[in-house]
């Protein structure tokens, strides 16, 4: 799997900050990252051609030529529409969130289930829409203690450090989650519980996770944040960050109510994020 290097661990404004880098200079590592992301796109429900198999609908006596034409048409209409503003393209959103998910799996031992992944379970009418709710929810078990994972992801290619507008948006998203504003987190947990019903757990493992999540919903508001691990994650294409081990993007980042269970992350990725995301989708499913 793609190599991830930790470049720095420090504190800023009393919060832990870690700087990581995807090792894209190593061809094998870079190709493994690409293959991982391409497989995510291909296996997501909306792009998995097996989900549109006409035989499932008991269609009979169809000529092979028609079936081929149908499959080609399905593949074509399943390609997301490109945004006029690259930063708002759903390709970029989904690719960067999967990149964040991979880092959290490898470096923090977080667990993510495709069955509970909103990106993996898009409906055809949602192909062009941004995913609602928390960017990357999951589960983390450390020393037999469970926490719900909330990761909000932003990406920036600006030369400025800090990338003020992006980091402000990231801070706002995390603070809304910490405060459970408008039941943002409670609804995410419900959505997650709905998704993992289809995971093939050992019964005791599933029961333990469900018990934990249900207690988060039924418990007191002031204990909810204590049972969550928050990961603000910023993906950056800026060579100065890696060469200077610069975590200045977080220098004005403040969160109230979660100082002991939050870890700020910068993930350095010194390639065009827009072009990389577009290339992943083009190789996986083609282009408009």
C-alpha positions in Angstrom: 0.0 0.0 0.0 1.1 3.6 -0.6 3.8 4.8 1.8 3.0 7.6 4.2 5.8 9.4 6.0 5.3 11.4 9.2 7.5 14.5 8.9 6.6 16.3 12.1 4.6 16.1 15.3 4.1 19.3 17.3 1.6 21.5 19.2 -0.1 24.6 18.0 -2.5 26.6 20.2 -2.4 23.7 22.6 -3.6 21.2 19.9 -1.7 18.3 18.5 -0.6 18.8 14.9 1.0 16.2 12.7 2.5 16.6 9.2 2.4 13.7 6.9 3.4 13.2 3.3 2.4 10.7 0.7 5.6 9.3 -0.9 4.7 10.1 -4.5 8.4 10.2 -5.5 8.5 6.5 -5.1 6.9 5.1 -8.3 5.6 1.9 -6.6 4.1 3.9 -3.7 2.5 6.4 -6.0 1.0 3.7 -8.2 -0.4 1.9 -5.1 -2.1 5.1 -4.1 -3.6 5.5 -7.6 -4.7 1.9 -7.7 -6.4 2.2 -4.3 -8.3 5.3 -5.4 -9.3 3.8 -8.8 -10.6 0.7 -7.1 -12.7 2.9 -4.8 -14.3 4.6 -7.7 -14.9 1.4 -9.7 -16.4 -0.5 -6.7 -18.7 2.3 -5.6 -22.3 1.3 -6.2 -23.1 3.9 -8.8 -20.1 2.9 -11.0 -20.3 -0.8 -10.5 -21.7 -2.2 -13.8 -22.9 -5.4 -12.0 -25.5 -3.3 -10.3 -27.2 -2.6 -13.6 -27.1 -6.2 -14.9 -30.2 -6.6 -17.0 -30.5 -10.3 -16.1 -31.2 -9.2 -12.5 -34.4 -7.6 -13.8 -35.4 -10.9 -15.5 -34.8 -9.4 -18.9 -34.8 -12.1 -21.5 -34.1 -12.6 -25.2 -31.9 -9.5 -25.4 -29.4 -9.4 -28.1 -25.7 -9.1 -27.0 -25.5 -5.9 -29.1 -28.3 -4.3 -27.1 -26.8 -5.3 -23.8 -23.4 -3.8 -24.8 -25.1 -0.6 -25.9 -27.1 -0.5 -22.6 -23.9 -1.0 -20.6 -22.0 1.7 -22.5 -24.9 4.1 -22.0 -25.0 3.4 -18.3 -21.3 3.9 -18.0 -21.6 7.3 -19.8 -24.4 8.7 -17.8 -22.7 7.7 -14.5 -19.8 10.0 -15.1 -20.0 13.0 -12.8 -20.4 16.4 -14.4 -17.4 18.6 -14.2 -17.7 21.8 -12.1 -16.7 25.1 -13.7 -14.8 25.7 -10.5 -12.3 22.8 -10.0 -12.3 23.2 -6.2 -16.0 22.4 -6.2 -15.7 19.3 -8.4 -17.2 16.2 -6.8 -14.2 14.2 -8.2 -11.9 16.2 -6.1 -14.1 15.9 -3.0 -14.4 12.1 -3.2 -10.7 11.5 -4.0 -9.4 13.7 -1.3 -11.7 12.2 1.3 -10.6 8.7 0.3 -7.0 9.8 0.6 -7.8 11.1 4.1 -9.5 7.8 5.0 -6.4 5.8 3.9 -4.1 7.9 6.1 -6.4 7.4 9.1 -6.5 3.7 8.5 -2.7 3.4 8.2 -1.5 5.9 10.8 -4.3 5.8 13.5 -5.8 2.4 13.2 -9.3 3.7 12.3 -11.8 1.4 10.7 -14.0 2.3 7.8 -16.7 0.1 6.3 -17.8 0.5 2.7 -21.3 -0.3 3.7 -21.4 2.9 5.8 -19.5 5.0 3.3 -21.8 7.5 1.6 -19.5 7.9 -1.3 -19.5 4.2 -1.9 -23.3 4.1 -1.8 -24.3 7.0 -4.0 -27.5 6.7 -6.0 -27.6 7.6 -9.7 -29.5 10.8 -9.0 -26.7 11.9 -6.6 -23.8 11.5 -9.0 -23.3 15.2 -9.4 -24.1 16.1 -5.8 -21.7 16.8 -2.9 -22.0 14.3 -0.1 -24.0 15.5 2.9 -22.9 15.4 6.5 -19.5 14.5 8.0 -16.8 13.9 5.4 -15.2 10.8 6.8 -16.9 9.0 9.7 -15.6 5.8 11.2 -14.6 3.8 14.3 -11.4 3.7 16.3 -10.7 1.2 19.0 -7.6 1.7 21.1 -6.8 -0.3 24.2 -10.3 -1.8 24.0 -11.9 1.7 24.1 -14.2 2.7 21.2 -14.5 6.2 19.8 -16.5 7.4 16.9 -14.3 9.1 14.3 -15.1 12.4 12.7 -12.8 13.7 10.0 -13.5 16.8 8.0 -11.3 17.3 4.9 -10.2 20.3 3.0 -7.7 20.7 0.2 -5.7 23.8 -0.9 -3.0 24.5 -3.4 -2.4 28.1 -2.5 1.1 29.4 -1.8 -0.1 31.3 1.2 0.5 29.8 4.7 -1.9 29.8 6.4 -4.5 29.2 3.7 -6.9 31.4 5.6 -10.2 30.9 4.0 -9.9 27.1 3.7 -8.7 26.7 7.3 -11.5 28.9 8.6 -14.0 26.6 6.8 -12.3 23.5 8.3 -12.4 25.1 11.8 -16.1 25.9 11.4 -17.0 22.3 10.3 -15.1 20.8 13.2 -16.6 23.2 15.8 -20.1 22.4 14.5 -19.4 18.7 15.0 -18.0 19.3 18.5 -21.1 21.2 19.4 -23.4 18.8 17.6 -25.0 21.8 16.0 -28.4 21.0 14.5 -27.9 17.4 15.5 -25.1 17.2 12.9 -23.3 14.4 14.7 -26.3 12.5 16.0 -27.7 12.2 12.5 -24.4 11.1 11.2 -24.3 8.3 13.8 -27.8 7.2 12.9 -26.7 7.1 9.2 -23.7 5.1 10.2 -25.7 2.6 12.2 -28.0 2.2 9.2 -25.0 1.5 7.0 -23.2 -1.1 9.1 -26.3 -3.3 9.3 -25.0 -5.0 6.2 -21.4 -5.5 7.4 -20.5 -9.2 8.1 -19.4 -8.8 11.7 -19.0 -11.4 14.4 -22.2 -11.0 16.4 -20.4 -9.8 19.6 -18.3 -7.3 17.7 -21.4 -5.8 15.9 -23.3 -5.7 19.2 -20.5 -3.8 20.9 -20.3 -1.2 18.3 -24.1 -0.8 18.1 -24.3 -0.5 21.9 -21.6 2.2 21.8 -23.3 4.2 19.1 -26.8 3.9 20.5 -25.5 5.2 23.9 -24.0 8.2 22.1 -27.4 9.1 20.7 -29.3 8.5 23.9 -26.7 10.0 26.2 -26.2 13.5 27.5 -25.1 16.2 25.0 -22.1 17.2 27.1 -20.7 13.6 27.0 -21.0 13.2 23.2 -17.8 15.0 22.2 -15.9 13.0 24.8 -16.6 9.8 22.9 -15.5 11.1 19.5 -12.0 11.5 18.0 -11.9 14.6 15.8 -9.5 14.8 12.9 -9.4 18.1 11.0 -7.4 17.1 7.9 -5.9 19.5 5.4 -4.4 18.3 2.1 -1.8 20.7 0.8 0.0 21.0 -2.5 2.8 23.5 -1.4 6.4 22.5 -1.5 7.3 24.9 1.3 5.3 22.9 3.7 7.4 19.8 3.3 10.8 21.5 2.8 10.3 23.7 5.9 8.2 21.2 7.9 5.7 24.1 8.1 2.5 23.6 10.1 1.6 27.3 10.0 -1.8 26.6 8.4 -3.0 25.7 12.0 -1.4 28.6 13.8 -4.8 30.4 14.3 -6.9 27.3 14.5 -8.9 27.1 17.7 -11.6 24.7 18.9 -13.5 24.8 22.1 -14.8 21.6 23.9 -12.4 19.0 22.4 -8.8 19.8 23.3 -8.0 16.2 24.5 -9.5 14.3 21.6 -8.6 16.2 18.5 -5.6 15.8 16.2 -4.9 18.3 13.5 -3.4 16.8 10.4 -1.7 18.3 7.3 -1.2 15.8 4.5 1.3 17.1 2.0 0.7 16.0 -1.6 2.9 17.9 -4.0 0.9 17.3 -7.1 -2.0 19.2 -8.6 -5.0 18.0 -6.5 -7.4 18.9 -9.2 -5.5 17.2 -12.0 -4.8 14.1 -9.9 -8.5 13.7 -8.9 -9.6 14.1 -12.5 -7.0 11.6 -13.7 -8.2 9.0 -11.1 -11.8 9.2 -12.3 -10.8 9.3 -16.0 -8.8 6.0 -15.6 -11.6 4.4 -13.5 -14.7 5.3 -15.5 -13.7 7.5 -18.4 -14.5 11.2 -19.0 -17.4 13.3 -20.2 
